[in-house]
Amino acid sequence: MLTAIVRKKELREKVDVNFDGRVSLLEYLLYQYREFANPADFIIRSMQTEEEHPEITKARLALEEVTKAMKAYEKKKTELEAAAQLSGVKGLRAKHELAQLDASPLKEKLNASLIHAEAMVRIATRKFGTPGMKVADPKDGSKPKRKSSPTAGAIWWMNRDLEEKKRRYGNHRACKKSGAAMAAESRKQSE
């Protein structure tokens, strides 16, 4: 039995491993099972990683570039939406700029960085495979083994992040069309 003051002190000093003033479930479980697991060792081991392959680093940097482009696009969009609420000429101007935002250089930069990130993630996925992917049957007749590596989780998360970004901003069909197809489409729209 502990008094409230002693219990709070123990929580602050012994349970809160990263000293952020909050006790997570993981920290609590580490404290409960401290005979089997040392929290300090757990934190040190979780921060230790192997060197990341350059292809994975390129893919991660490309996804960060997409995130920067998304933030710039969203910032401009929220500014224009706020200005569109105004009355008069400023409000009308903001409404027209908001309508033109999909053809703006910000959207083009977002699409270009999304396509580049998609290519980098695809290269990394091909090189390191998807998590849990079966490796080809061995020649000695034994069962195929599952491929697992520390990069498997990184590949999965990058693919997941890319899917989310493509779902939200991935309207880059115009980039795939040929010049003749785009000209024909623009002629139809002008008629």
Secondary structure, DSSP 8 states (H G I E B T S, - for coil): ---HHHHHHHIIIII-TT-SS---HHHHHHHHTTTT--HHHHHHHHH------HHHHHHHHHHHHHHHHHHHHHHHHHHHHHHHTS-SHHHHHHHHHHHHGGGSHHHHHHHHHHHHHHHHHHHHHHHH--TT-B----TTS----B---HHHHHHHHHHHHHHHHHHHH---HHHHS-HHHHHHHHHHHH-
